Amino acid sequence: MDNECVQSVRKGWKRFTLMEPPIFLLLLAYGMTATVFTDLIVYQTCRQMMGTNKNNCDILHTNSSSDEAKELDKIVQPHASYLIMCKSLIEGIVPAFLVLFLGPWSDTYGRKPLLIIGYFGKLIIYIEIK
C-alpha cells in the first residue's frame, strides 16, 4: 500500500514538471518583452505619423530627455496610448469570451490541446515582433 502511494506521488510530480517549465518560460518571456513591446508601439507610431521624415523618431531612443524629444512624445503619445488600450482590450475581452466555449470543450477533450495552442499563439506573437 505504501508503494502505491509513493508511485502516485511520483506520477503527480511528473505531471507538474511537464507543465510548469513551459508556463514559467512563457511568463518570463512575457515579462521581459512587455515594456519593450510598448516602446516598440510608440516608436512605430512615431514613424507612421512622421511620414517622410522618419529620422526624427530616432531621438526618442538616443536623447529622450531633450526638449525636441519631449515635444515629439507629446504628439505621438495619444495615438500610441490608443493602440496600447486597444491591444489591452483585445487581450482581455477575447479570452473572457472564449472561456465560455472552451471550458466545456476542454472538459470533453482535455486541457493539453488548449495549452499547446496558447503556447504557439504566444510564440507566433514573439516571432512577428522580430
VENRA-V136313 format. One record per backbone hydrogen bond with DSSP energy under -1.0 kcal/mol. CO is the residue of the C=O (numbers start at 1). NH is the residue of the N-H. If there is no record, write none. Layout:
BEGIN
CO_NH / CO_NH
END
This chain:
BEGIN
1_5 / 2_6 / 3_7 / 4_8 / 5_9 / 6_10 / 7_11 / 8_12 / 9_13 / 10_14 / 11_15 / 12_16 / 13_17 / 14_18 / 16_20 / 19_23 / 20_24 / 21_25 / 22_26 / 23_27 / 24_28 / 25_29 / 26_30 / 27_31 / 28_32 / 29_33 / 30_34 / 33_37 / 34_38 / 35_39 / 36_40 / 37_41 / 38_42 / 39_43 / 40_44 / 41_45 / 42_46 / 43_47 / 44_48 / 45_49 / 46_50 / 50_53 / 52_54 / 55_58 / 56_59 / 57_60 / 58_61 / 58_62 / 59_63 / 63_66 / 66_70 / 67_71 / 68_72 / 69_73 / 70_74 / 71_75 / 72_76 / 73_77 / 76_80 / 77_81 / 78_82 / 79_83 / 80_84 / 81_85 / 82_86 / 83_87 / 84_88 / 85_89 / 86_90 / 87_91 / 88_92 / 89_93 / 90_94 / 92_96 / 93_97 / 94_98 / 95_99 / 98_101 / 98_102 / 99_103 / 101_105 / 102_106 / 103_107 / 104_108 / 105_109 / 106_110 / 111_115 / 112_116 / 113_117 / 114_118 / 115_119 / 116_120 / 117_121 / 118_122 / 119_123 / 120_124 / 121_125 / 122_126 / 123_127 / 124_128 / 125_129 / 126_130
END
